Amino acid sequence: MPLNNTAARLILRPPEERDETAVRGLFAELRQENFDFLALNQDPTAADWDWSAVINHLRRIADGKDLPPGIVRADFLLAEVDGQVVGRSSIRYGLTDFLRREGGHIGYAVGPRFRRRGYATDILRQSIDRLRANGIGKVLVTCDATNTASAAVIEKCGGQLADVVPSTRRKLVRRYWIDADA
């Protein structure tokens, strides 16, 4: 199928109980690249890992009530194409100092076996649309300075490079602003 038809098929949705196997698989794939698919600093391969508890935790963050300091209201959504989970998006409706410096409003990922099909672009575009619908007109999106594929996706979605800054992970981070109202 042509790359430009993915938008009609890709949906962003909250995780469900039935997604545990897919999430574990994508976590394992992306861990090979030192990327945390869940963005929760949790390891789904651990014996005590509880997917139901993770889903409930993500729902509380999405509700935005009684959040601990340093946590903003956010949606963690799985990207699904034709019934298969191919990636995810973390959409944050506020910025802490850390997010302003290196995390941004949106974090997204596509599993290695699903790349080069236009999914990252669709995930980012739909995430920007959700922020716009929530009154956020200027969207900060970041990527590691060495991640040229992600930089290209961000630029394709209207990202204007603001700067490159050192991160807390001893890497450089490219910071882009996107005008969601454009």
LOSE-553045 format. One line per 8 residues: their letters; for each residue x, y, z of N, C-alpha, C, CB. Coordinates in nm, 4 decimals, padded with zeros to 6 digits. Glycine has a CB too. Example, Ala and Ser with C-alpha at 12.3 -4.5 7.8 and 13.67 -1.06 7.14 Angstrom:
2
AS) 01.3190:-00.5690:00.7800:01.2300:-00.4500:00.7800:01.3200:-00.3300:00.7800:01.1308:-00.4473:00.9046; 01.2850:-00.2250:00.7080:01.3670:-00.1060:00.7140:01.2900:00.0030:00.7870:01.4084:-00.0598:00.5725
END
This chain:
182
MPLNNTAA) 00.0844:-00.1184:00.0000:00.0000:00.0000:00.0000:00.0889:00.1246:00.0000:-00.0960:-00.0001:00.1227; 00.0545:00.2283:-00.0747:00.1349:00.3504:-00.0812:00.1454:00.4179:00.0555:00.0751:00.4477:-00.1828; 00.2577:00.4866:00.0750:00.2819:00.5524:00.2031:00.1733:00.6522:00.2396:00.4148:00.6220:00.2005; 00.1176:00.7221:00.1417:00.0225:00.8282:00.1741:-00.1155:00.7760:00.2129:00.0093:00.9213:00.0572; -00.1381:00.6472:00.2133:-00.2667:00.5925:00.2550:-00.2678:00.5476:00.4003:-00.3037:00.4772:00.1669; -00.1574:00.5617:00.4711:-00.1529:00.5120:00.6083:-00.2432:00.5915:00.7005:-00.0113:00.5154:00.6605; -00.2631:00.7200:00.6739:-00.3442:00.8028:00.7634:-00.4862:00.7501:00.7735:-00.3457:00.9475:00.7152; -00.5383:00.6960:00.6665:-00.6743:00.6442:00.6682:-00.6837:00.5180:00.7539:-00.7219:00.6151:00.5257
RLILRPPE) -00.5729:00.4509:00.7747:-00.5740:00.3241:00.8468:-00.5179:00.3341:00.9872:-00.4970:00.2223:00.7705; -00.4282:00.4261:01.0130:-00.3640:00.4346:01.1439:-00.4545:00.5076:01.2418:-00.2279:00.5057:01.1336; -00.4769:00.4452:01.3563:-00.5543:00.5106:01.4620:-00.4703:00.5148:01.5890:-00.6895:00.4364:01.4874; -00.4896:00.6198:01.6655:-00.4298:00.6303:01.7986:-00.5396:00.6015:01.8992:-00.3651:00.7720:01.8230; -00.5100:00.5122:01.9929:-00.6108:00.4740:02.0918:-00.5436:00.4365:02.2230:-00.6968:00.3567:02.0401; -00.6191:00.4459:02.3331:-00.5626:00.4057:02.4620:-00.5314:00.2556:02.4636:-00.6598:00.4410:02.5764; -00.4334:00.2154:02.5426:-00.4021:00.0728:02.5534:-00.5137:-00.0029:02.6248:-00.2694:00.0528:02.6275; -00.5277:-00.1287:02.5877:-00.6289:-00.2160:02.6468:-00.5616:-00.3445:02.6943:-00.7429:-00.2472:02.5447
ERDETAVR) -00.6351:-00.4236:02.7699:-00.5817:-00.5503:02.8211:-00.5278:-00.6374:02.7080:-00.6902:-00.6265:02.8987; -00.5966:-00.6398:02.5953:-00.5589:-00.7268:02.4830:-00.4255:-00.6879:02.4190:-00.6675:-00.7240:02.3776; -00.3700:-00.5734:02.4546:-00.2469:-00.5232:02.3921:-00.1189:-00.5691:02.4619:-00.2499:-00.3732:02.3893; -00.1305:-00.6419:02.5702:-00.0118:-00.6747:02.6494:00.0968:-00.7437:02.5668:-00.0507:-00.7634:02.7661; 00.0619:-00.8434:02.4887:00.1627:-00.9164:02.4107:00.2303:-00.8247:02.3095:00.0986:-01.0362:02.3384; 00.1518:-00.7417:02.2417:00.2084:-00.6490:02.1426:00.3014:-00.5486:02.2090:00.0963:-00.5750:02.0676; 00.2619:-00.4964:02.3244:00.3450:-00.3989:02.3954:00.4753:-00.4639:02.4415:00.2686:-00.3400:02.5165; 00.4667:-00.5844:02.4939:00.5883:-00.6549:02.5350:00.6823:-00.6734:02.4154:00.5531:-00.7921:02.5976
GLFAELRQ) 00.6268:-00.7097:02.3002:00.7089:-00.7300:02.1809:00.7763:-00.6026:02.1345:00.6251:-00.7858:02.0693; 00.7007:-00.4925:02.1284:00.7592:-00.3654:02.0855:00.8613:-00.3152:02.1871:00.6494:-00.2603:02.0646; 00.8336:-00.3367:02.3151:00.9308:-00.2986:02.4175:01.0631:-00.3705:02.3930:00.8769:-00.3308:02.5590; 01.0558:-00.5009:02.3685:01.1782:-00.5799:02.3466:01.2529:-00.5330:02.2220:01.1439:-00.7294:02.3336; 01.1800:-00.5046:02.1140:01.2443:-00.4572:01.9907:01.3150:-00.3244:02.0133:01.1410:-00.4429:01.8783; 01.2463:-00.2315:02.0766:01.3013:-00.0974:02.0940:01.4077:-00.0917:02.2030:01.1904:-00.0001:02.1262; 01.4045:-00.1862:02.2952:01.5090:-00.1908:02.3973:01.6449:-00.2145:02.3318:01.4790:-00.3014:02.5014; 01.6468:-00.2839:02.2191:01.7721:-00.3060:02.1464:01.8335:-00.1737:02.1002:01.7481:-00.3979:02.0256
ENFDFLAL) 01.7498:-00.0701:02.0887:01.7948:00.0633:02.0485:01.8048:00.1568:02.1689:01.6995:00.1224:01.9437; 01.7987:00.1015:02.2898:01.8006:00.1801:02.4137:01.6855:00.2791:02.4205:01.9324:00.2545:02.4265; 01.5681:00.2360:02.3744:01.4489:00.3201:02.3766:01.3433:00.2513:02.4622:01.3955:00.3469:02.2320; 01.2826:00.3277:02.5539:01.1786:00.2756:02.6425:01.0428:00.2969:02.5769:01.1839:00.3443:02.7824; 00.9856:00.1918:02.5196:00.8576:00.2020:02.4488:00.7480:00.2579:02.5376:00.8158:00.0661:02.3958; 00.7456:00.2177:02.6635:00.6405:00.2628:02.7534:00.6664:00.4010:02.8108:00.6242:00.1650:02.8647; 00.7905:00.4463:02.8082:00.8276:00.5759:02.8656:00.7886:00.5847:03.0130:00.7613:00.6897:02.7871; 00.7948:00.4724:03.0816:00.7574:00.4677:03.2232:00.8691:00.4147:03.3116:00.6346:00.3823:03.2412
NQDPTAAD) 00.9834:00.3868:03.2526:01.0933:00.3258:03.3275:01.0493:00.1966:03.3952:01.1472:00.4236:03.4318; 00.9670:00.1200:03.3249:00.9240:-00.0106:03.3737:00.9643:-00.1161:03.2722:00.7705:-00.0138:03.3991; 00.9899:-00.2346:03.3206:01.0356:-00.3437:03.2348:00.9291:-00.4525:03.2269:01.1685:-00.4022:03.2871; 00.8608:-00.4644:03.1125:00.7564:-00.5660:03.1016:00.8085:-00.7091:03.1024:00.6785:-00.5436:02.9772; 00.9400:-00.7263:03.1017:00.9940:-00.8620:03.1118:01.0148:-00.9027:03.2574:01.1262:-00.8724:03.0352; 00.9976:-00.8086:03.3492:01.0139:-00.8392:03.4915:00.8998:-00.9295:03.5391:01.0184:-00.7085:03.5756; 00.9314:-01.0189:03.6306:00.8331:-01.1162:03.6792:00.7133:-01.0491:03.7461:00.8990:-01.2121:03.7769; 00.7349:-00.9349:03.8110:00.6260:-00.8695:03.8832:00.5554:-00.7606:03.8019:00.6791:-00.8099:04.0102
WDWSAVIN) 00.5830:-00.7542:03.6726:00.5210:-00.6511:03.5891:00.3729:-00.6802:03.5733:00.5896:-00.6432:03.4507; 00.2899:-00.5776:03.5893:00.1446:-00.5941:03.5889:00.0835:-00.4992:03.4857:00.0850:-00.5675:03.7306; 00.0450:-00.5524:03.3709:-00.0097:-00.4720:03.2614:-00.1357:-00.3979:03.3046:-00.0402:-00.5606:03.1403; -00.2224:-00.4617:03.3822:-00.3441:-00.3949:03.4293:-00.3093:-00.2723:03.5134:-00.4311:-00.4925:03.5111; -00.2083:-00.2850:03.5976:-00.1656:-00.1712:03.6795:-00.1086:-00.0602:03.5921:-00.0613:-00.2155:03.7836; -00.0359:-00.0966:03.4873:00.0181:00.0034:03.3944:-00.0963:00.0784:03.3270:00.1093:-00.0636:03.2877; -00.1966:00.0061:03.2789:-00.3115:00.0700:03.2140:-00.3798:00.1664:03.3109:-00.4125:-00.0366:03.1638; -00.4015:00.1243:03.4343:-00.4652:00.2116:03.5338:-00.3802:00.3344:03.5627:-00.4909:00.1350:03.6634
HLRRIADG) -00.2483:00.3170:03.5696:-00.1566:00.4294:03.5905:-00.1678:00.5296:03.4743:-00.0102:00.3785:03.6043; -00.1697:00.4788:03.3525:-00.1804:00.5658:03.2348:-00.3146:00.6382:03.2315:-00.1620:00.4843:03.1063; -00.4209:00.5734:03.2762:-00.5533:00.6384:03.2826:-00.5524:00.7544:03.3820:-00.6624:00.5359:03.3223; -00.4856:00.7342:03.4970:-00.4775:00.8424:03.5964:-00.4018:00.9627:03.5398:-00.4084:00.7923:03.7256; -00.2942:00.9367:03.4666:-00.2188:01.0466:03.4055:-00.3048:01.1169:03.3007:-00.0875:00.9943:03.3415; -00.3816:01.0404:03.2244:-00.4696:01.0998:03.1230:-00.5791:01.1842:03.1876:-00.5326:00.9902:03.0360; -00.6280:01.1415:03.3038:-00.7300:01.2191:03.3753:-00.6724:01.3485:03.4314:-00.7905:01.1359:03.4884; -00.5422:01.3478:03.4609:-00.4753:01.4677:03.5091:-00.5078:01.5067:03.6516:-00.5083:01.5795:03.4215
KDLPPGIV) -00.5642:01.4155:03.7290:-00.6028:01.4477:03.8665:-00.5033:01.3883:03.9650:-00.7446:01.3961:03.8967; -00.4705:01.4665:04.0665:-00.3815:01.4213:04.1744:-00.2492:01.3674:04.1213:-00.4503:01.3140:04.2575; -00.1914:01.4382:04.0263:-00.0636:01.3953:03.9698:00.0506:01.4356:04.0623:-00.0429:01.4556:03.8290; 00.1514:01.3515:04.0732:00.2670:01.3881:04.1553:00.3438:01.5036:04.0915:00.3601:01.2667:04.1751; 00.4241:01.5742:04.1693:00.5039:01.6839:04.1137:00.5907:01.6345:03.9978:00.5925:01.7473:04.2233; 00.6003:01.7167:03.8950:00.6832:01.6827:03.7801:00.6124:01.6006:03.6736:00.8026:01.6090:03.8261; 00.4861:01.5645:03.6970:00.4087:01.4874:03.5994:00.2952:01.5757:03.5488:00.3531:01.3540:03.6621; 00.2785:01.5814:03.4167:00.1713:01.6605:03.3571:00.0664:01.5667:03.2983:00.2268:01.7565:03.2481
RADFLLAE) -00.0531:01.6196:03.2796:-00.1585:01.5405:03.2142:-00.1086:01.4978:03.0775:-00.2921:01.6217:03.2018; -00.1282:01.3708:03.0460:-00.0768:01.3177:02.9195:-00.1598:01.1976:02.8759:00.0722:01.2783:02.9328; -00.1666:01.1797:02.7466:-00.2278:01.0601:02.6886:-00.1174:00.9707:02.6356:-00.3290:01.0968:02.5754; -00.1196:00.8449:02.6741:-00.0315:00.7438:02.6163:-00.1201:00.6622:02.5243:00.0397:00.6534:02.7273; -00.0936:00.6711:02.3948:-00.1799:00.6063:02.2965:-00.1007:00.5091:02.2109:-00.2484:00.7105:02.2081; -00.1622:00.3978:02.1816:-00.1017:00.3017:02.0907:-00.1429:00.3359:01.9489:-00.1426:00.1567:02.1268; -00.0520:00.3166:01.8560:-00.0799:00.3367:01.7136:-00.1118:00.2003:01.6545:00.0416:00.4051:01.6386; -00.2297:00.1894:01.5968:-00.2759:00.0621:01.5429:-00.3067:00.0763:01.3943:-00.4001:00.0124:01.6194
VDGQVVGR) -00.2638:-00.0226:01.3183:-00.2938:-00.0287:01.1752:-00.3485:-00.1679:01.1462:-00.1662:00.0024:01.0872; -00.4683:-00.1720:01.0938:-00.5309:-00.2996:01.0574:-00.5245:-00.4014:01.1712:-00.4636:-00.3573:00.9333; -00.5521:-00.3558:01.2937:-00.5566:-00.4444:01.4086:-00.4229:-00.4772:01.4713:-00.6209:-00.5682:01.3701; -00.3147:-00.4206:01.4197:-00.1810:-00.4507:01.4718:-00.1196:-00.3247:01.5325:-00.0894:-00.5073:01.3597; -00.0661:-00.3376:01.6544:00.0005:-00.2252:01.7201:00.1374:-00.2075:01.6560:00.0130:-00.2482:01.8749; 00.1603:-00.0872:01.6001:00.2853:-00.0591:01.5283:00.3727:00.0425:01.6001:00.2548:-00.0091:01.3889; 00.3166:00.1133:01.6985:00.3924:00.2167:01.7668:00.3100:00.2802:01.8764:00.4392:00.3224:01.6686; 00.3528:00.3994:01.9172:00.2831:00.4702:02.0248:00.3112:00.6189:02.0188:00.3240:00.4147:02.1611
SSIRYGLT) 00.2293:00.6936:02.0929:00.2510:00.8362:02.1111:00.2225:00.8719:02.2563:00.1619:00.9192:02.0149; 00.3068:00.9567:02.3120:00.2817:01.0171:02.4426:00.2559:01.1647:02.4155:00.4032:00.9953:02.5439; 00.1354:01.2085:02.4457:00.0949:01.3458:02.4183:00.0799:01.4171:02.5520:-00.0384:01.3514:02.3352; 00.1652:01.5160:02.5749:00.1679:01.5854:02.7027:00.1048:01.7245:02.6876:00.3132:01.5964:02.7559; 00.0122:01.7546:02.7775:-00.0657:01.8776:02.7665:-00.0069:01.9924:02.8474:-00.2070:01.8525:02.8108; 00.1148:01.9776:02.8910:00.1878:02.0813:02.9617:00.3356:02.0494:02.9540:00.1408:02.0934:03.1089; 00.4171:02.1448:02.9942:00.5619:02.1251:02.9898:00.6234:02.1560:03.1258:00.6257:02.2135:02.8807; 00.6966:02.0616:03.1789:00.7802:02.0849:03.2961:00.9136:02.1395:03.2444:00.8000:01.9522:03.3821
DFLRREGG) 01.0022:02.1750:03.3347:01.1348:02.2197:03.2907:01.2038:02.1114:03.2080:01.2221:02.2575:03.4121; 01.1944:01.9850:03.2539:01.2564:01.8749:03.1794:01.1942:01.8603:03.0405:01.2424:01.7431:03.2572; 01.0615:01.8616:03.0329:00.9953:01.8464:02.9027:01.0269:01.9642:02.8115:00.8431:01.8332:02.9206; 01.0368:02.0834:02.8683:01.0689:02.2017:02.7884:01.2102:02.1903:02.7309:01.0557:02.3301:02.8738; 01.2992:02.1277:02.8049:01.4377:02.1159:02.7597:01.4573:01.9995:02.6634:01.5299:02.0995:02.8786; 01.4024:01.8804:02.6966:01.4366:01.7668:02.6119:01.3242:01.6675:02.5846:01.5478:01.6951:02.6727; 01.2081:01.6836:02.6422:01.1009:01.5856:02.6196:00.9933:01.6316:02.5239:01.0377:01.5508:02.7486; 00.9575:01.7595:02.5325:00.8564:01.8141:02.4431:00.7144:01.7735:02.4778:00.8859:01.7727:02.3044
HIGYAVGP) 00.6219:01.8190:02.3940:00.4806:01.7849:02.4100:00.4509:01.6434:02.3622:00.3937:01.8841:02.3343; 00.5288:01.5948:02.2668:00.4990:01.4661:02.2035:00.6237:01.3791:02.2017:00.4455:01.4863:02.0601; 00.6052:01.2550:02.2416:00.7068:01.1525:02.2223:00.6417:01.0406:02.1431:00.7650:01.1005:02.3592; 00.7087:00.9915:02.0424:00.6472:00.8866:01.9603:00.7511:00.7821:01.9244:00.5841:00.9462:01.8321; 00.7021:00.6654:01.8887:00.7913:00.5564:01.8491:00.7172:00.4639:01.7532:00.8424:00.4775:01.9735; 00.7936:00.4051:01.6641:00.7429:00.3029:01.5723:00.8355:00.1828:01.5857:00.7362:00.3554:01.4224; 00.7773:00.0656:01.5982:00.8571:-00.0555:01.6076:00.9443:-00.0722:01.4846:00.7677:-00.1773:01.6256; 01.0679:-00.1201:01.5018:01.1614:-00.1319:01.3889:01.1047:-00.2047:01.2677:01.2849:-00.2026:01.4339
RFRRRGYA) 01.0264:-00.3082:01.2895:00.9758:-00.3841:01.1742:00.8628:-00.3124:01.1004:00.9274:-00.5200:01.2198; 00.8151:-00.2000:01.1569:00.7066:-00.1248:01.0942:00.7531:00.0085:01.0353:00.5969:-00.0999:01.1951; 00.8804:00.0333:01.0349:00.9314:00.1627:00.9890:00.9311:00.1734:00.8366:01.0726:00.1850:01.0419; 00.9472:00.2983:00.7917:00.9549:00.3321:00.6489:00.8232:00.3049:00.5758:01.0677:00.2531:00.5826; 00.7126:00.3209:00.6494:00.5796:00.3039:00.5911:00.4934:00.4288:00.6108:00.5100:00.1822:00.6526; 00.5532:00.5340:00.6675:00.4792:00.6576:00.6910:00.4080:00.6632:00.8250:00.3799:00.6767:00.5830; 00.4232:00.5607:00.9078:00.3511:00.5576:01.0350:00.3964:00.6675:01.1307:00.3688:00.4227:01.1009; 00.5254:00.6938:01.1390:00.5741:00.7974:01.2309:00.5136:00.9330:01.1960:00.7282:00.8054:01.2270
TDILRQSI) 00.5076:00.9635:01.0675:00.4485:01.0903:01.0243:00.3018:01.0972:01.0641:00.4632:01.1079:00.8723; 00.2287:00.9892:01.0433:00.0867:00.9880:01.0795:00.0671:00.9981:01.2305:00.0199:00.8610:01.0270; 00.1509:00.9285:01.3062:00.1420:00.9373:01.4520:00.1652:01.0813:01.4970:00.2443:00.8425:01.5191; 00.2690:01.1448:01.4448:00.2996:01.2815:01.4857:00.1890:01.3774:01.4427:00.4339:01.3260:01.4268; 00.1402:01.3651:01.3210:00.0323:01.4549:01.2748:-00.0927:01.4407:01.3609:-00.0027:01.4257:01.1277; -00.1330:01.3176:01.3897:-00.2523:01.2980:01.4727:-00.2300:01.3498:01.6150:-00.2908:01.1493:01.4764; -00.1089:01.3366:01.6651:-00.0770:01.3872:01.7988:-00.0841:01.5396:01.8022:00.0628:01.3397:01.8425; -00.0322:01.6037:01.6986:-00.0410:01.7498:01.6880:-00.1872:01.7925:01.6834:00.0344:01.8009:01.5621
DRLRANGI) -00.2687:01.7208:01.6067:-00.4120:01.7519:01.5985:-00.4781:01.7454:01.7363:-00.4824:01.6548:01.5020; -00.4418:01.6473:01.8162:-00.4999:01.6343:01.9503:-00.4593:01.7524:02.0391:-00.4559:01.5013:02.0154; -00.3337:01.7953:02.0284:-00.2906:01.9113:02.1062:-00.3656:02.0364:02.0618:-00.1388:01.9324:02.0922; -00.3793:02.0546:01.9307:-00.4535:02.1697:01.8791:-00.5969:02.1686:01.9329:-00.4539:02.1693:01.7241; -00.6605:02.0517:01.9331:-00.7976:02.0395:01.9828:-00.8072:02.0719:02.1318:-00.8503:01.8987:01.9572; -00.6952:02.0649:02.2021:-00.6905:02.0975:02.3445:-00.6333:02.2365:02.3700:-00.6084:01.9941:02.4187; -00.6287:02.3196:02.2656:-00.5894:02.4589:02.2814:-00.4407:02.4862:02.2822:-00.6456:02.5097:02.4044; -00.3603:02.3907:02.2420:-00.2154:02.4121:02.2375:-00.1762:02.4406:02.0936:-00.1371:02.2882:02.2936
GKVLVTCD) -00.1357:02.5643:02.0678:-00.1055:02.6078:01.9316:00.0405:02.5957:01.8925:-00.1477:02.7480:01.9145; 00.1297:02.6045:01.9908:00.2735:02.5877:01.9640:00.3180:02.4595:02.0318:00.3578:02.7113:02.0151; 00.3666:02.3670:01.9506:00.3993:02.2328:01.9976:00.5503:02.2118:01.9919:00.3260:02.1255:01.9135; 00.6067:02.1677:02.1035:00.7489:02.1357:02.1100:00.7671:01.9855:02.0891:00.8101:02.1806:02.2461; 00.8509:01.9502:01.9915:00.8836:01.8100:01.9644:01.0352:01.7998:01.9588:00.8173:01.7587:01.8302; 01.0893:01.6970:02.0224:01.2344:01.6815:02.0285:01.2759:01.5440:01.9776:01.2849:01.7025:02.1721; 01.4033:01.5339:01.9441:01.4617:01.4037:01.9102:01.6116:01.4106:01.9361:01.4322:01.3645:01.7610; 01.6718:01.2945:01.9538:01.8174:01.2906:01.9660:01.8783:01.3506:01.8398:01.8687:01.1445:01.9888
ATNTASAA) 01.9851:01.4241:01.8557:02.0483:01.4908:01.7414:02.0943:01.3917:01.6355:02.1664:01.5739:01.7881; 02.1226:01.2690:01.6755:02.1691:01.1678:01.5795:02.0547:01.0944:01.5101:02.2575:01.0673:01.6498; 01.9315:01.1187:01.5517:01.8169:01.0485:01.4940:01.7651:01.1258:01.3722:01.7039:01.0308:01.5999; 01.8321:01.1071:01.2611:01.7974:01.1822:01.1399:01.6597:01.1448:01.0865:01.9020:01.1588:01.0322; 01.6165:01.0209:01.1061:01.4833:00.9805:01.0594:01.3754:01.0571:01.1352:01.4631:00.8279:01.0767; 01.3890:01.0674:01.2666:01.2911:01.1409:01.3456:01.2950:01.2896:01.3118:01.3163:01.1197:01.4953; 01.4139:01.3449:01.2937:01.4251:01.4860:01.2553:01.3513:01.5110:01.1242:01.5734:01.5276:01.2421; 01.3644:01.4196:01.0287:01.2960:01.4348:00.8997:01.1445:01.4298:00.9169:01.3414:01.3255:00.8017
VIEKCGGQ) 01.0951:01.3418:01.0043:00.9510:01.3333:01.0303:00.9017:01.4642:01.0913:00.9186:01.2140:01.1243; 00.9734:01.5135:01.1906:00.9333:01.6374:01.2573:00.9311:01.7527:01.1572:01.0287:01.6698:01.3747; 01.0329:01.7625:01.0745:01.0381:01.8693:00.9741:00.9258:01.8534:00.8717:01.1747:01.8697:00.9029; 00.8938:01.7313:00.8335:00.7842:01.7063:00.7392:00.6503:01.7522:00.7974:00.7775:01.5564:00.7030; 00.6394:01.7471:00.9294:00.5167:01.7890:00.9978:00.5190:01.9367:01.0361:00.4952:01.7045:01.1222; 00.6138:02.0119:00.9820:00.6183:02.1560:01.0047:00.7145:02.2016:01.1117:00.4851:02.2033:01.0393; 00.7944:02.1129:01.1650:00.8879:02.1494:01.2711:00.9953:02.2454:01.2243:00.9522:02.0262:01.3271; 01.0156:02.3502:01.3025:01.1212:02.4477:01.2784:01.2249:02.4314:01.3898:01.0641:02.5949:01.2734
LADVVPST) 01.3479:02.4002:01.3506:01.4528:02.3779:01.4495:01.4770:02.5049:01.5306:01.5831:02.3321:01.3810; 01.4626:02.4928:01.6628:01.4891:02.6053:01.7520:01.6345:02.6038:01.7960:01.3959:02.6013:01.8745; 01.6816:02.4867:01.8392:01.8192:02.4747:01.8857:01.8535:02.3284:01.9101:01.8409:02.5572:02.0138; 01.9785:02.3067:01.9435:02.0282:02.1744:01.9825:02.0910:02.1925:02.1197:02.1323:02.1150:01.8768; 02.0436:02.1143:02.2178:02.0875:02.1323:02.3561:02.1383:02.0002:02.4134:01.9725:02.1878:02.4429; 02.2266:02.0076:02.5132:02.2692:01.8839:02.5795:02.1554:01.8291:02.6655:02.3958:01.9086:02.6664; 02.1437:01.6973:02.6697:02.0390:01.6347:02.7501:02.0976:01.5801:02.8795:01.9696:01.5222:02.6712; 02.0086:01.5352:02.9663:02.0517:01.4730:03.0915:02.1095:01.3344:03.0667:01.9349:01.4644:03.1898
RRKLVRRY) 02.0937:01.2824:02.9449:02.1446:01.1492:02.9095:02.2788:01.1568:02.8378:02.0438:01.0759:02.8218; 02.3430:01.2722:02.8456:02.4734:01.2939:02.7815:02.4652:01.2807:02.6298:02.5761:01.1949:02.8360; 02.3554:01.3225:02.5757:02.3372:01.3271:02.4306:02.2953:01.4688:02.3952:02.2307:01.2214:02.3813; 02.2959:01.4976:02.2671:02.2424:01.6245:02.2200:02.0995:01.6022:02.1724:02.3306:01.6842:02.1065; 02.0155:01.7010:02.1982:01.8739:01.6935:02.1629:01.8394:01.8082:02.0691:01.7845:01.6975:02.2896; 01.7741:01.7734:01.9589:01.7220:01.8740:01.8659:01.5827:01.9144:01.9140:01.7176:01.8192:01.7176; 01.5596:02.0446:01.9296:01.4307:02.0971:01.9755:01.3626:02.1706:01.8605:01.4491:02.1918:02.0982; 01.2421:02.1261:01.8286:01.1639:02.1845:01.7191:01.0333:02.2413:01.7731:01.1355:02.0790:01.6091
WIDADA) 00.9910:02.3531:01.7131:00.8580:02.4069:01.7403:00.7731:02.3884:01.6160:00.8644:02.5573:01.7821; 00.6486:02.3470:01.6377:00.5521:02.3296:01.5294:00.4329:02.4189:01.5592:00.5084:02.1794:01.5139; 00.3921:02.4976:01.4602:00.2723:02.5799:01.4726:00.1523:02.4917:01.4405:00.2782:02.7054:01.3778; 00.0815:02.4469:01.5441:-00.0313:02.3551:01.5254:-00.1489:02.4225:01.4572:-00.0756:02.2985:01.6589; -00.1523:02.5544:01.4606:-00.2638:02.6271:01.4000:-00.2408:02.6596:01.2534:-00.2889:02.7543:01.4757; -00.1233:02.6263:01.2016:-00.0914:02.6601:01.0614:-00.1677:02.5713:00.9646:00.0594:02.6470:01.0356
END
